[in-house]
Amino acid sequence: MALTRTLQVSGMTDTTPETLPLTDATRLGRVALRVGSLDRVVPFYRDVVGLSVERYGSRAVLSAGGTALVVLDEDPDAPPRAGDQAGLFHLAIRVPDRPALGDALARIRDGATLTGASDHLVSEALYLRDPEGNGVEIYRDRPREEWPLKDDGRVAMDTLPLDLEAVLADARGDDAAPGGTDLGHVHLEVTDVDRAVEFYTDALGMTLRDDGYPGAAFVAAGEYHHHVGLNRWNGRSSPAANARGIEWFEVVVPDEETLTAVRESLQRRGHSVEETEEGLTVADPDGIGVRLRTGR
């Protein structure tokens, strides 16, 4: 199913077919990482990020409040990602409030190294790396009514210093991430930002939310600040391969109608779509898997 967009330009009306847009009812589900050693990586996500762990042989599923967020697939033969390969910049675990962010900061100080902390106007974020070098963000959103907007209606974000002591002062002392914690977004290193934006917006149905950072863009379903970040800050020039790092991430749509519309949009634009028991799988322009399913 396709919608029609009516665009007013200098008094003229231009009607063109467009993909059914993904709305605020769409969210991210899980993200999967290929790792060399579960024994090396699992304690980080359990003790520092605060996720619960279920292990199934060479796979570990990490959850918060009963919701699976991160899947770790062990492959001891997988090489580290090469310096020129596209892949993960960071995965972003979103906690429901500032006290939960304070608890995360306390766990980081006890068991890891903080690599950054930023006030992005729309959110407050802590940055670190897991034992195999995957970037991890833990953040909390400010209320949407506080998000600044640009004149064109897009969200305005910035990177400002975060008052860590104020965040820590709000901590409750919980050892685990609370219910309501989810995968807020993924941020990818791509070989071509414009090509990636075209895939995630024109083909997949997300909306460009911010392109004010040099060499980067941020897209989202509906009016969220971003579900996918895209950057070329480290000059990646070759697609992702079977190395350690991100394998796929999941986009959860509200219903079968939306899933069908996205599949048709992807196929019209020449993308190979695989039907699975859970939904659909497609590779983005850099070979990163995008899985789509309904929120049943």
C-alpha atoms as a printed R data frame, in Angstrom:
    type eleno elety resid chain resno      x       y      z
1   ATOM     1    CA   MET     A     1  0.000   0.000  0.000
2   ATOM     2    CA   ALA     A     2  1.366   3.428 -0.926
3   ATOM     3    CA   LEU     A     3  0.245   6.833  0.216
4   ATOM     4    CA   THR     A     4  0.141  10.005 -1.858
5   ATOM     5    CA   ARG     A     5  1.943  13.115 -0.701
6   ATOM     6    CA   THR     A     6  0.643  16.526 -1.711
7   ATOM     7    CA   LEU     A     7  3.380  19.165 -1.755
8   ATOM     8    CA   GLN     A     8  2.670  22.892 -2.005
9   ATOM     9    CA   VAL     A     9  5.438  24.804 -3.799
10  ATOM    10    CA   SER     A    10  4.925  28.448 -4.832
11  ATOM    11    CA   GLY     A    11  1.214  27.952 -5.251
12  ATOM    12    CA   MET     A    12  1.572  24.756 -7.282
13  ATOM    13    CA   THR     A    13  0.454  21.320 -6.141
14  ATOM    14    CA   ASP     A    14  2.679  18.331 -6.896
15  ATOM    15    CA   THR     A    15  1.229  14.901 -6.147
16  ATOM    16    CA   THR     A    16  3.687  12.000 -6.098
17  ATOM    17    CA   PRO     A    17  3.523   8.453 -4.728
18  ATOM    18    CA   GLU     A    18  5.539   7.875 -1.608
19  ATOM    19    CA   THR     A    19  6.280   5.053  0.807
20  ATOM    20    CA   LEU     A    20  3.900   4.549  3.683
21  ATOM    21    CA   PRO     A    21  5.840   6.443  6.375
22  ATOM    22    CA   LEU     A    22  6.799   4.718  9.572
23  ATOM    23    CA   THR     A    23  5.058   6.416 12.478
24  ATOM    24    CA   ASP     A    24  5.692   6.827 16.188
25  ATOM    25    CA   ALA     A    25  4.114   3.391 16.616
26  ATOM    26    CA   THR     A    26  7.354   1.932 15.199
27  ATOM    27    CA   ARG     A    27 10.287   1.195 17.504
28  ATOM    28    CA   LEU     A    28 13.514  -0.773 17.540
29  ATOM    29    CA   GLY     A    29 13.590  -4.304 18.938
30  ATOM    30    CA   ARG     A    30 16.880  -6.186 19.339
31  ATOM    31    CA   VAL     A    31 20.404  -5.686 18.049
32  ATOM    32    CA   ALA     A    32 22.729  -8.635 17.379
33  ATOM    33    CA   LEU     A    33 26.506  -8.566 17.742
34  ATOM    34    CA   ARG     A    34 29.004 -11.157 16.566
35  ATOM    35    CA   VAL     A    35 31.605 -11.566 19.324
36  ATOM    36    CA   GLY     A    36 34.733 -13.648 19.734
37  ATOM    37    CA   SER     A    37 34.027 -14.743 23.317
38  ATOM    38    CA   LEU     A    38 30.822 -14.748 25.330
39  ATOM    39    CA   ASP     A    39 32.797 -15.244 28.524
40  ATOM    40    CA   ARG     A    40 34.671 -12.021 27.839
41  ATOM    41    CA   VAL     A    41 31.686  -9.912 26.818
42  ATOM    42    CA   VAL     A    42 28.673 -11.131 28.828
43  ATOM    43    CA   PRO     A    43 29.883  -9.854 32.253
44  ATOM    44    CA   PHE     A    44 30.074  -6.319 30.848
45  ATOM    45    CA   TYR     A    45 26.455  -6.294 29.688
46  ATOM    46    CA   ARG     A    46 25.312  -7.994 32.901
47  ATOM    47    CA   ASP     A    47 27.284  -6.059 35.518
48  ATOM    48    CA   VAL     A    48 27.812  -2.676 33.883
49  ATOM    49    CA   VAL     A    49 24.849  -2.185 31.549
50  ATOM    50    CA   GLY     A    50 22.648  -4.087 34.016
51  ATOM    51    CA   LEU     A    51 20.970  -6.584 31.672
52  ATOM    52    CA   SER     A    52 19.856 -10.084 32.599
53  ATOM    53    CA   VAL     A    53 21.424 -12.977 30.694
54  ATOM    54    CA   GLU     A    54 20.161 -16.198 29.156
55  ATOM    55    CA   ARG     A    55 22.729 -18.400 27.422
56  ATOM    56    CA   TYR     A    56 21.949 -20.936 24.720
57  ATOM    57    CA   GLY     A    57 25.204 -22.576 23.669
58  ATOM    58    CA   SER     A    58 27.036 -20.051 21.508
59  ATOM    59    CA   ARG     A    59 24.333 -17.407 21.901
60  ATOM    60    CA   ALA     A    60 23.449 -15.102 24.791
61  ATOM    61    CA   VAL     A    61 20.261 -13.040 24.972
62  ATOM    62    CA   LEU     A    62 20.424  -9.919 27.160
63  ATOM    63    CA   SER     A    63 17.208  -8.419 28.518
64  ATOM    64    CA   ALA     A    64 15.728  -5.743 30.761
65  ATOM    65    CA   GLY     A    65 12.369  -6.219 32.447
66  ATOM    66    CA   GLY     A    66 11.799  -9.370 30.425
67  ATOM    67    CA   THR     A    67 12.379  -7.635 27.076
68  ATOM    68    CA   ALA     A    68 15.269  -8.879 24.927
69  ATOM    69    CA   LEU     A    69 17.521  -6.045 23.769
70  ATOM    70    CA   VAL     A    70 20.904  -7.464 22.749
71  ATOM    71    CA   VAL     A    71 21.797 -10.809 21.170
72  ATOM    72    CA   LEU     A    72 25.426 -11.960 21.311
73  ATOM    73    CA   ASP     A    73 26.502 -14.622 18.813
74  ATOM    74    CA   GLU     A    74 29.849 -16.211 19.618
75  ATOM    75    CA   ASP     A    75 32.220 -16.919 16.737
76  ATOM    76    CA   PRO     A    76 35.815 -17.399 17.911
77  ATOM    77    CA   ASP     A    77 36.999 -17.445 14.278
78  ATOM    78    CA   ALA     A    78 35.482 -14.069 13.382
79  ATOM    79    CA   PRO     A    79 38.218 -11.464 12.850
80  ATOM    80    CA   PRO     A    80 38.054  -7.980 14.351
81  ATOM    81    CA   ARG     A    81 36.440  -5.421 12.052
82  ATOM    82    CA   ALA     A    82 38.985  -3.924  9.669
83  ATOM    83    CA   GLY     A    83 39.718  -0.232  9.935
84  ATOM    84    CA   ASP     A    84 37.999   0.622  6.666
85  ATOM    85    CA   GLN     A    85 34.835  -1.446  7.193
86  ATOM    86    CA   ALA     A    86 31.394  -0.027  7.832
87  ATOM    87    CA   GLY     A    87 29.623  -1.239 10.949
88  ATOM    88    CA   LEU     A    88 28.598  -0.206 14.433
89  ATOM    89    CA   PHE     A    89 29.438   3.190 15.907
90  ATOM    90    CA   HIS     A    90 27.390   2.418 18.986
91  ATOM    91    CA   LEU     A    91 24.236   0.700 20.167
92  ATOM    92    CA   ALA     A    92 22.138   2.800 22.490
93  ATOM    93    CA   ILE     A    93 20.343   1.432 25.547
94  ATOM    94    CA   ARG     A    94 17.623   3.856 26.642
95  ATOM    95    CA   VAL     A    95 16.674   3.896 30.320
96  ATOM    96    CA   PRO     A    96 13.329   5.311 31.432
97  ATOM    97    CA   ASP     A    97 14.457   8.088 33.761
98  ATOM    98    CA   ARG     A    98 17.372  10.027 35.228
99  ATOM    99    CA   PRO     A    99 17.730   7.887 38.368
100 ATOM   100    CA   ALA     A   100 18.267   4.852 36.128
101 ATOM   101    CA   LEU     A   101 20.925   6.823 34.254
102 ATOM   102    CA   GLY     A   102 22.555   7.658 37.580
103 ATOM   103    CA   ASP     A   103 22.583   3.961 38.487
104 ATOM   104    CA   ALA     A   104 24.209   3.162 35.135
105 ATOM   105    CA   LEU     A   105 26.876   5.791 35.784
106 ATOM   106    CA   ALA     A   106 27.599   4.264 39.206
107 ATOM   107    CA   ARG     A   107 27.992   0.810 37.642
108 ATOM   108    CA   ILE     A   108 30.280   2.219 34.959
109 ATOM   109    CA   ARG     A   109 32.485   3.849 37.565
110 ATOM   110    CA   ASP     A   110 32.710   0.562 39.432
111 ATOM   111    CA   GLY     A   111 33.383  -1.737 36.485
112 ATOM   112    CA   ALA     A   112 34.263   0.052 33.248
113 ATOM   113    CA   THR     A   113 35.700   3.209 31.723
114 ATOM   114    CA   LEU     A   114 33.538   6.106 30.656
115 ATOM   115    CA   THR     A   115 34.653   7.352 27.231
116 ATOM   116    CA   GLY     A   116 32.264  10.284 26.985
117 ATOM   117    CA   ALA     A   117 29.207  12.002 28.429
118 ATOM   118    CA   SER     A   118 26.998  14.478 26.600
119 ATOM   119    CA   ASP     A   119 23.896  16.597 26.886
120 ATOM   120    CA   HIS     A   120 22.253  16.352 23.446
121 ATOM   121    CA   LEU     A   121 19.356  18.715 24.339
122 ATOM   122    CA   VAL     A   122 16.888  15.907 23.642
123 ATOM   123    CA   SER     A   123 18.715  13.417 25.869
124 ATOM   124    CA   GLU     A   124 21.505  12.848 28.371
125 ATOM   125    CA   ALA     A   125 24.006  10.184 27.352
126 ATOM   126    CA   LEU     A   126 26.902   8.144 28.714
127 ATOM   127    CA   TYR     A   127 29.383   6.466 26.352
128 ATOM   128    CA   LEU     A   128 31.669   3.474 26.828
129 ATOM   129    CA   ARG     A   129 32.964   0.390 25.001
130 ATOM   130    CA   ASP     A   130 32.413  -3.273 25.641
131 ATOM   131    CA   PRO     A   131 35.430  -5.621 25.993
132 ATOM   132    CA   GLU     A   132 35.575  -6.221 22.223
133 ATOM   133    CA   GLY     A   133 35.449  -2.532 21.363
134 ATOM   134    CA   ASN     A   134 31.778  -2.164 20.439
135 ATOM   135    CA   GLY     A   135 30.494   1.293 21.246
136 ATOM   136    CA   VAL     A   136 27.703   1.438 23.817
137 ATOM   137    CA   GLU     A   137 25.583   4.430 24.765
138 ATOM   138    CA   ILE     A   138 23.310   4.467 27.801
139 ATOM   139    CA   TYR     A   139 20.926   7.404 27.783
140 ATOM   140    CA   ARG     A   140 17.668   8.839 28.960
141 ATOM   141    CA   ASP     A   141 15.360  11.046 26.918
142 ATOM   142    CA   ARG     A   142 14.108  14.392 28.088
143 ATOM   143    CA   PRO     A   143 10.313  14.772 27.746
144 ATOM   144    CA   ARG     A   144  9.365  15.388 24.124
145 ATOM   145    CA   GLU     A   145  7.775  18.721 24.913
146 ATOM   146    CA   GLU     A   146 11.255  19.930 25.923
147 ATOM   147    CA   TRP     A   147 12.939  18.938 22.644
148 ATOM   148    CA   PRO     A   148 14.040  22.044 20.715
149 ATOM   149    CA   LEU     A   149 12.937  22.264 17.092
150 ATOM   150    CA   LYS     A   150 14.420  24.022 14.100
151 ATOM   151    CA   ASP     A   151 12.418  26.361 11.883
152 ATOM   152    CA   ASP     A   152 11.722  23.486  9.468
153 ATOM   153    CA   GLY     A   153 10.221  21.375 12.250
154 ATOM   154    CA   ARG     A   154 13.140  18.992 12.548
155 ATOM   155    CA   VAL     A   155 14.579  18.264 15.950
156 ATOM   156    CA   ALA     A   156 17.610  20.283 17.078
157 ATOM   157    CA   MET     A   157 20.409  18.336 18.769
158 ATOM   158    CA   ASP     A   158 23.793  19.392 20.096
159 ATOM   159    CA   THR     A   159 26.735  17.878 21.978
160 ATOM   160    CA   LEU     A   160 27.294  19.721 25.248
161 ATOM   161    CA   PRO     A   161 29.050  18.712 28.487
162 ATOM   162    CA   LEU     A   162 26.970  16.607 30.880
163 ATOM   163    CA   ASP     A   163 27.036  17.288 34.630
164 ATOM   164    CA   LEU     A   164 28.033  13.817 35.810
165 ATOM   165    CA   GLU     A   165 27.836  14.563 39.505
166 ATOM   166    CA   ALA     A   166 24.271  15.808 39.122
167 ATOM   167    CA   VAL     A   167 23.368  12.607 37.277
168 ATOM   168    CA   LEU     A   168 25.038  10.475 39.943
169 ATOM   169    CA   ALA     A   169 23.184  12.355 42.683
170 ATOM   170    CA   ASP     A   170 19.884  11.104 41.275
171 ATOM   171    CA   ALA     A   171 20.887   7.412 41.398
172 ATOM   172    CA   ARG     A   172 18.642   5.001 43.302
173 ATOM   173    CA   GLY     A   173 21.316   2.349 43.836
174 ATOM   174    CA   ASP     A   174 19.831  -0.347 41.587
175 ATOM   175    CA   ASP     A   175 22.186  -2.989 40.204
176 ATOM   176    CA   ALA     A   176 20.005  -3.817 37.179
177 ATOM   177    CA   ALA     A   177 18.460  -1.827 34.381
178 ATOM   178    CA   PRO     A   178 14.770  -1.332 35.244
179 ATOM   179    CA   GLY     A   179 11.681  -2.317 33.320
180 ATOM   180    CA   GLY     A   180 11.032   0.172 30.552
181 ATOM   181    CA   THR     A   181 14.639  -0.012 29.383
182 ATOM   182    CA   ASP     A   182 14.857  -0.622 25.637
183 ATOM   183    CA   LEU     A   183 17.005  -0.273 22.541
184 ATOM   184    CA   GLY     A   184 16.536   3.400 21.733
185 ATOM   185    CA   HIS     A   185 18.652   3.610 18.596
186 ATOM   186    CA   VAL     A   186 21.656   2.297 16.730
187 ATOM   187    CA   HIS     A   187 24.380   4.506 15.292
188 ATOM   188    CA   LEU     A   188 26.198   3.148 12.254
189 ATOM   189    CA   GLU     A   189 29.422   3.959 10.464
190 ATOM   190    CA   VAL     A   190 28.587   3.979  6.749
191 ATOM   191    CA   THR     A   191 30.503   4.388  3.519
192 ATOM   192    CA   ASP     A   192 28.124   6.963  2.008
193 ATOM   193    CA   VAL     A   193 25.781   9.015  4.201
194 ATOM   194    CA   ASP     A   194 23.533  10.177  1.338
195 ATOM   195    CA   ARG     A   195 23.073   6.630  0.065
196 ATOM   196    CA   ALA     A   196 22.316   5.378  3.575
197 ATOM   197    CA   VAL     A   197 19.786   8.174  4.173
198 ATOM   198    CA   GLU     A   198 18.083   7.301  0.883
199 ATOM   199    CA   PHE     A   199 17.748   3.661  1.960
200 ATOM   200    CA   TYR     A   200 16.409   4.370  5.436
201 ATOM   201    CA   THR     A   201 14.022   7.127  4.318
202 ATOM   202    CA   ASP     A   202 12.899   6.482  0.724
203 ATOM   203    CA   ALA     A   203 12.990   2.676  0.880
204 ATOM   204    CA   LEU     A   204 12.333   1.891  4.549
205 ATOM   205    CA   GLY     A   205 10.022   4.789  5.356
206 ATOM   206    CA   MET     A   206 11.867   6.669  8.094
207 ATOM   207    CA   THR     A   207 12.181  10.453  8.168
208 ATOM   208    CA   LEU     A   208 15.310  12.595  8.126
209 ATOM   209    CA   ARG     A   209 15.338  14.257 11.534
210 ATOM   210    CA   ASP     A   210 18.698  16.042 11.663
211 ATOM   211    CA   ASP     A   211 21.544  16.550  9.211
212 ATOM   212    CA   GLY     A   212 23.211  19.441 10.994
213 ATOM   213    CA   TYR     A   213 26.309  17.507 12.087
214 ATOM   214    CA   PRO     A   214 29.078  17.482  9.423
215 ATOM   215    CA   GLY     A   215 29.413  14.017  7.909
216 ATOM   216    CA   ALA     A   216 26.361  12.605  9.679
217 ATOM   217    CA   ALA     A   217 22.586  12.313  9.529
218 ATOM   218    CA   PHE     A   218 19.908  11.033 11.889
219 ATOM   219    CA   VAL     A   219 16.690   9.326 10.791
220 ATOM   220    CA   ALA     A   220 13.670   8.062 12.691
221 ATOM   221    CA   ALA     A   221 10.255   6.540 12.477
222 ATOM   222    CA   GLY     A   222  7.737   9.275 13.200
223 ATOM   223    CA   GLU     A   223  8.916  12.224 15.261
224 ATOM   224    CA   TYR     A   224 11.478  10.527 17.497
225 ATOM   225    CA   HIS     A   225 14.851  12.315 17.501
226 ATOM   226    CA   HIS     A   226 16.529   9.314 15.847
227 ATOM   227    CA   HIS     A   227 16.302   5.564 15.597
228 ATOM   228    CA   VAL     A   228 19.324   5.289 13.311
229 ATOM   229    CA   GLY     A   229 22.422   7.494 13.268
230 ATOM   230    CA   LEU     A   230 24.647   7.455 10.181
231 ATOM   231    CA   ASN     A   231 28.154   8.879  9.978
232 ATOM   232    CA   ARG     A   232 31.410   8.882  8.008
233 ATOM   233    CA   TRP     A   233 33.548  10.433 10.737
234 ATOM   234    CA   ASN     A   234 36.163   7.670 10.553
235 ATOM   235    CA   GLY     A   235 36.231   7.434  6.761
236 ATOM   236    CA   ARG     A   236 34.869   3.898  6.372
237 ATOM   237    CA   SER     A   237 35.151   2.852  2.730
238 ATOM   238    CA   SER     A   238 34.165  -0.830  2.460
239 ATOM   239    CA   PRO     A   239 30.961  -2.685  3.400
240 ATOM   240    CA   ALA     A   240 30.506  -4.674  6.584
241 ATOM   241    CA   ALA     A   241 31.664  -8.300  6.362
242 ATOM   242    CA   ASN     A   242 31.628 -11.368  8.616
243 ATOM   243    CA   ALA     A   243 33.774  -9.697 11.228
244 ATOM   244    CA   ARG     A   244 33.045  -8.999 14.876
245 ATOM   245    CA   GLY     A   245 30.479  -6.313 15.483
246 ATOM   246    CA   ILE     A   246 26.916  -5.705 14.398
247 ATOM   247    CA   GLU     A   247 25.099  -8.460 12.501
248 ATOM   248    CA   TRP     A   248 21.588  -7.006 12.391
249 ATOM   249    CA   PHE     A   249 19.098  -4.874 14.217
250 ATOM   250    CA   GLU     A   250 15.348  -5.037 14.388
251 ATOM   251    CA   VAL     A   251 12.661  -2.521 13.394
252 ATOM   252    CA   VAL     A   252  9.285  -3.351 14.953
253 ATOM   253    CA   VAL     A   253  6.280  -1.987 13.046
254 ATOM   254    CA   PRO     A   254  2.734  -1.798 14.416
255 ATOM   255    CA   ASP     A   255  0.852  -4.099 12.038
256 ATOM   256    CA   GLU     A   256  0.908  -6.358  8.977
257 ATOM   257    CA   GLU     A   257 -0.296  -3.548  6.714
258 ATOM   258    CA   THR     A   258  2.795  -1.517  7.515
259 ATOM   259    CA   LEU     A   259  5.049  -4.546  7.100
260 ATOM   260    CA   THR     A   260  3.561  -5.242  3.666
261 ATOM   261    CA   ALA     A   261  3.952  -1.612  2.625
262 ATOM   262    CA   VAL     A   262  7.610  -1.563  3.644
263 ATOM   263    CA   ARG     A   263  8.294  -4.830  1.814
264 ATOM   264    CA   GLU     A   264  6.729  -3.466 -1.375
265 ATOM   265    CA   SER     A   265  8.690  -0.234 -1.070
266 ATOM   266    CA   LEU     A   266 11.987  -2.085 -0.632
267 ATOM   267    CA   GLN     A   267 11.262  -4.371 -3.594
268 ATOM   268    CA   ARG     A   268 10.251  -1.478 -5.851
269 ATOM   269    CA   ARG     A   269 13.647   0.051 -5.210
270 ATOM   270    CA   GLY     A   270 15.500  -3.134 -6.070
271 ATOM   271    CA   HIS     A   271 16.389  -4.394 -2.597
272 ATOM   272    CA   SER     A   272 16.393  -8.135 -2.015
273 ATOM   273    CA   VAL     A   273 13.917  -8.960  0.769
274 ATOM   274    CA   GLU     A   274 13.871 -12.325  2.514
275 ATOM   275    CA   GLU     A   275 10.677 -13.596  4.147
276 ATOM   276    CA   THR     A   276 11.262 -15.195  7.567
277 ATOM   277    CA   GLU     A   277  9.061 -16.751 10.237
278 ATOM   278    CA   GLU     A   278  9.223 -13.495 12.197
279 ATOM   279    CA   GLY     A   279  8.916 -11.042  9.312
280 ATOM   280    CA   LEU     A   280 11.385  -9.676  6.767
281 ATOM   281    CA   THR     A   281 15.133  -9.310  6.431
282 ATOM   282    CA   VAL     A   282 16.981  -6.904  4.150
283 ATOM   283    CA   ALA     A   283 20.569  -5.649  4.011
284 ATOM   284    CA   ASP     A   284 21.243  -1.922  4.071
285 ATOM   285    CA   PRO     A   285 23.707  -0.466  1.510
286 ATOM   286    CA   ASP     A   286 26.659  -1.414  3.726
287 ATOM   287    CA   GLY     A   287 25.578  -5.003  4.285
288 ATOM   288    CA   ILE     A   288 24.146  -4.533  7.784
289 ATOM   289    CA   GLY     A   289 21.053  -6.657  8.343
290 ATOM   290    CA   VAL     A   290 17.753  -4.929  9.042
291 ATOM   291    CA   ARG     A   291 15.019  -7.214 10.334
292 ATOM   292    CA   LEU     A   292 11.400  -6.079 10.291
293 ATOM   293    CA   ARG     A   293  8.534  -7.618 12.213
294 ATOM   294    CA   THR     A   294  5.252  -6.609 13.760
295 ATOM   295    CA   GLY     A   295  4.913  -5.859 17.451
296 ATOM   296    CA   ARG     A   296  2.658  -8.843 18.093
